[in-house]
Amino acid sequence: MEIEAIRTAYRRYARIYDAVFGAILHPGRKLIIQALNLRPGDNILEVGVGTGLSLPLYPENVKVTGIDISGEMLAKARERVHQQNLAQAEAVLEMDAEDLKFPESTFDKVVAMYVVSVVSDLPTLVDEMRRVCKPGGEMFIVNHFRSRNGFIRALEGLFSPLAKLVGFHPNLALEDLLEQTGLDVVEIRSANLFDYWKVLRCRSTIKRSLPMDVTESIEHDSTVQGVSR
Ligand SMILES: C[S@@+](CC[C@H](N)C(=O)[O-])C[C@H]1O[C@@H](n2cnc3c(N)ncnc32)[C@H](O)[C@@H]1O
């Protein structure tokens, strides 16, 4: 999706976003924070932080910077930080995740919750996440990926032309994400309703050139074996 289409979609969503996508996607947010294995003082970047639903989930002894391209979504996030006095929320900034204004190796961990099927250029997003992550740091992604079930897959295909309207691509395949970005996934867990969403833990330092066989890891929902080189 083009950036203006994304801005338009989330300008419309901002007021109702929490009611529509708050509770239903919250188990995935909790699972990713758990997977982060946070240590006191960790410096975290969350791209596409939206209305900041995840911010209260981070412990107070870490520093979180949330960025988003939608001013309206961010206004809600700032309201939340203020109302709940969230000390962990170091900054909430309007910024394009595909063109981050941070120096390289700034963050210990970089997080994208329900964002990879929204952005306009996936490889650029992941390259930017990788660039600002410290060597040895990790990147975490939670998203819905194209279903392996034929019926659901057909439905996702039907919704696909409505991406601009719904504000995301319903049929992004995990295999395509990995092939386009070279993400080095070390763990996959399932989340949310019907385990329909996946939480990926990825190393930031390695860019894989070979597509990995994710079939088994998706089906068995486990640590991915033998993917590092
Ligand atoms: C589906 S919402 C997810 C919001 C939040 N992460 C959550 O857990 O609900 C996707 C968010 O990504 C943001 N976004 C899309 N493209 C972006 C980009 N290039 N840079 C920064 N944010 C972007 C949208 O504005 C929107 O707030």
The ligand as a Gaussian input file, in Angstrom:
#p B3LYP/6-31G(d) Opt

LIG

0 1
 C       -2.640000      -2.612000      12.137000
 S       -1.949000      -1.185000      12.868000
 C       -1.054000      -1.861000      14.242000
 C       -0.976000      -0.911000      15.397000
 C       -0.349000      -1.480000      16.690000
 N        0.997000      -1.960000      16.436000
 C       -1.171000      -2.570000      17.313000
 O       -0.601000      -3.463000      17.957000
 O       -2.403000      -2.534000      17.233000
 C       -0.650000      -0.779000      11.748000
 C        0.060000       0.516000      12.102000
 O        1.223000       0.641000      11.266000
 C        1.359000       1.994000      10.909000
 N        2.233000       2.086000       9.729000
 C        2.000000       1.615000       8.485000
 N        3.025000       1.896000       7.668000
 C        3.946000       2.555000       8.416000
 C        5.221000       3.108000       8.148000
 N        5.771000       3.041000       6.930000
 N        5.873000       3.712000       9.154000
 C        5.343000       3.787000      10.397000
 N        4.133000       3.286000      10.714000
 C        3.437000       2.680000       9.737000
 C       -0.070000       2.456000      10.682000
 O       -0.184000       3.861000      10.699000
 C       -0.786000       1.772000      11.846000
 O       -0.814000       2.573000      12.988000

